[in-house]
């Protein structure tokens, strides 16, 4: 039976005893059993609730198939997302259960009736009455004790720190789900963190990271995003030279600028400063993957996963390592695991489609590609490639002709790169690669050149290897990734 308590999280008010959910004063329509599921999760924030325990709680003494629980979890997620798009409140822990993300507070007036009355006027400042715990998945645990705070100034400082950390953690979790539609909500939270604490290196590092991601996803102007990311990373390092997250952000910026030595240095420094940071371990693993240092990347990804076993970002980077290493069966299994944890991850579904295609399973690949929600131009490119794998090169040739005209009119050279490869025009493809070296946005694509399986047909070409050496500053042979083509 639901307890006579009210919970507040985000803009929601959950009146457990009355069976009412509200948002910003407006009654939210939700089925009774879905509401019971939500109450059970909200009452144990940050803790994994076993599936069997949850079903026994919501359907006591009644047999119910697990699909019934899954359906109600989906209803809860959709209901919450309708009011706060892009904010993930419920996390799936594969093969275990579910966890409520965020901070659920109980107003002081609704504490248990037999609780001792508080002592008069020596009460803590308002900030001290907030719930002291914020656990967002296994991604982080931020425990800030307000006990002993004797001045209003210190209380406000703690409250600002809590809000700053909460915004950064939630933003990183949302970004880790790999959806373009979630980037703006994450950016809004990080901006809020910067506003709350303009002298925080962690906030500026997060601001840098989100703009690097925006550049990679072609959201807005690539050159503008890179410039914002660079300025924010510099500010973070200046504010706190001992911040691992600040140096990791700088590593991402230098990698995007093709400064391989500088990026490696900054990532290494970040890891020495914070050797147990799952996010830094995962970021460095992503860099090592693109450098074809796969064993090192797997080692760091595995450590990150041990520290933070249910973060989609970390699982995603580990799966991408397998994809770029040419281990497509392993990659397929890994991306499916990511999707079990984060069903709305566009990047996981996209890379799953690519992995399946490399295995020759183009029918399945096409289904996942269409569900990925990627940019229409990306979908068009991959559809043409799937046709090539099925023995029909005509769509790739037609797409190549259309894209090369766009490039001649001033478009980014990378627009026509993969269509040129799929159309079989290797010389033009390498011309485009060389043009991308001089293009501020094109350089981002070039950073995957060493390991990208889609470029396998070009690997034996001397001009291609010369581009790789210029990008990576190496003189050795270029890695030959596996490919079904």
Protein Blocks (a to p, Z undefined) as FASTA:
>chain_A
ZZdddddehjbccdfknopaceehiacdddfklmmmmmmmmmmghiacdfklmmmmmmgo
iacdfklmmmmmmmmmmmmmmmmghiafbdcdehibccdedjddddfklgcfkbccdddf
kbccfklmpcfbdcehjkbccdddfehiabfklmmmmmmmmmmmmmmmmmmmmmmnopak
lmmmmmmmmmmmmmmmmmbfklmmmmmmmmmmmmmnogajfklmmmmmmmmmmmmmmmmm
mbmklmmmmmmmmmmnopaklmmmmmmmmmmmmmmbmklmmmmmmmmmmnopaklmmmmm
mmmmmmmmmbfklmmmmmmmmmmnopaklmmmmmmmmmmmmmmlmklmmmmmmmmmmnop
amlmmmmmmmnopafklmmmmmmmmmmmnopaklmmmmmmmmmmmmmnopafklmmmmmm
mnopaklmmmmmmmmmmpmklmmmmmmmmmmmklmmmmmpmklmmmmmmmnopabdcddd
ddfZZ
